[in-house]
Amino acid sequence: MQKLVVLGAGESGVGAALLAMQQGIDVFVSDSGTVPEHFQNELNKANIKWEQGLHTLELIFAANEVVKSPGIPDSIPMIQQLHARNIPVISEIEFAGRYTDAKKICITGSNGKTTTTLLIHHLLKHSGVSVEMAGNVGTSLARQIADGKRPDWFVIELSSFQLDGMYQFRADIAVLLNITPDHLDRYEYKMQNYIDSKFRIIQNQTEKDVFIYCQDDEVIADELQKRIFKSELVPFTQTDILKHGAYSTIDELIINYNDEVMSMLSQELSLQGRHNLYNSMAAGIVAKVLQIRKKFIRESLMSFKGVAHRLEKVLSVRGVEFINDSKATNVNSTWYALECMDKPVVWIAGGVDKGNDYNELMPLVEKKVKALICLGTDNDKLINAFEGKVPVIKESDSMSEAVAEAYKLSAKNDVVLLSPACASFDLFNNYMQRGDLFKKSVREL
């Protein structure tokens, strides 16, 4: 009987375990941390063996295959030992993909992938397509398949960590939004390793498949010269006019696909800002590939509601606007956030630095930021980067204190922007908890 070990009892790990059990595979779940109670109950109910607070190596090394949580680095000794024993280590997406006939639209990029995934899902659902959403957003792919979901299409958000554990999996439609330095601590601080990880989204694609990408991203443009593609290439851009792909003029978004053109006014899009225009273009191309009617594409791009924790307007307090951008866990995301601001900014940033280079933020920070509040257990790098560039810099190690300090430093018609440019794990469980605490602290002002 096949033996599967699942490392990590989060959403993806428990989903993989439930699917394995359903497929008659002998499965064991191991988590070195504490397993949340609701996941413990699920595993017990399904009679799945599990452990927490340790990894029993003799059980793990007895596996035919291991499904690894995206949060576990490849560099840890246990994973290295699994590789040395030739025991395959895969991601939950790779495992789950074996058990569905649904077609797959897969989205990756350093920024914008959650928004674009939700937007594509919204568009297809609005158009009557049989579709479900999975991956890095919401419910795991494995759980949905275990639950008997049988859509025609899955829209799947993929992080580089998920892509790293994918080998046979194939995207029918692959979307690559951008590549900017992120998670370099997991890639030996080598940008090319991270680029190669993102480009795994096109592995196994055939002539029948489609690869949608941002032509304006210099890293992607450079890589296109080095690689051979079997799939149909469809670019999107804000700097060119395309006969095949999506582009923008001063006031219009235009999609030109298979000699059929559709356009709509940029101001009609529900998502505003330069980066969101790219997200809308990518979603629009996916819809055209699926031959969705222009009417539905327009309606969907106009009616979509944004994403929590991504440039989310919380409320205004005495003329000071509070914006939650907790999902900005890297420098490039924060760059987009600051670029969108048209009022003086009190900026709350900091957390776990992932090898960040803050230099690209300097012009925007010098122009727009009046005060910086460093929220983290170790703020030295942030302070050293912006000392002398921002008039006021303060430190804080609690969200309520940071919000109160930001309010004190702000004036009417200012913006208090939480856009950390860092991971959240020093003070918070994840970016969602960080964003929720920000909103709670704002409401309590």
ABEGO torsion letter per residue (X at the ends): XBBBBBBEBBAAAAAAAAAAAAAGBBBBBBBABBBBAAAAAAAAAAGBBBBBGBBBAAAAAABABBBBBAABBAABAAAAAAAAAGBBBBBAAAAAAAABABBBBBBBEABGAAAAAAAAAAAAAAAGBBBBBBEABEBBAAAAAAAGBBBABBBBBBBAAAAAABAABBBABBBBABBBBBGAAAAGGBAAAAAAAAAAAABGBBAABBBBBBAABAAAAAAAAABBBABBBBBBBAABBBABEBBBBAABBBBBBGGBBBBBBAAABABBEAAAAAAAAAAAAAAAAAGBBAAAAAAAAAABBBBBGBGBBABBBGGBBBBBAAABABAAAAAAAAAABABBBBBBBEEBBAGBBAAAAAAAAAAABABBBBBBABAAAAAAAABGABABBBBBABAAAAAAAAAAABBBGBBBBBBAGBBAAAABABAAAAAAAAAAAAAAX
